[in-house]
Amino acid sequence: MQTPCIHVCTMVSATGFCAGCGRTLQEIGGWMNYTDAERRGIMAQLPARLATAGTKSQIKMRLSELPERPL
């Protein structure tokens, strides 16, 4: 299962997103239970969330390094 986690688990209080992956606590906690379509939908939102969180440069680069794996 593909995950956006890069093991930089710090929540940004201003946005409610993880500084590492851009997910909310609810999304992180429910990741294993989501359907492939739900996970793809969340993954599609992450670059914009990370840009908003001000963590774009390092995190976006790390997300782009993730190997393509089927969900």
N, C-alpha and C positions, 0 to 999 in steps of 0.2 A: 504494500500500500504506500503510495506516495504521500509524503508529508512535507510541509514547508518549514518544519522545525529545524533551526540551525544551532540549537542549544545556547541561545542567548535569551534566556527566559526572564525578562524584566518587563513588567507592565508599565505603560505610560499613563499616568493618572489623568492627564489632560484629554486623552483620546479613548482610553479603555482598551487599547490595542497592545499586544506584545511588541516590544521594540525589536525582537529578533525575527518574528515571522509575520506579524501584523494581524494575528487572530485575536478574538476576544477570549476571555476565560471560558465562556459557554462553548465556543467553537473548539477550543483546545480540549475541554473535557468530553465533548460529544463526538470528537473526530472519528473514533473507531465505529461509532454507531451510524454515521451518516452514509447515505448512498454515494455511489461514485459521482452521480450528477450533482449532489449537494456539495461534495468536496471540490469538484471542478468549479462550481459557482463561487465558492469561497476563495479558491486559489486565484480566480480571475480578478477578484477585488483587492488582493493583497498589494500589488504595486502602488495603487492609488492610496491605500491606507498608509503604507510605509512612507510615501512621499509626504503625506499630511503629518505624520508623526515626526518628521524631521530626521529620519534615519535612513533616508533614501540611498545615499551613496554606498555605504558598506553593505547594507542588507540587500539592496537590489542586486548588487554584484554577486553576493553569495547565492541568492535565489536563482540567478542565471546560471550558476555553476552546478545546480542540482541535475543529476542525470534524469533523462526522460524515462519514466517507468509507467507502465499501465496502472491505472487506479484499481 
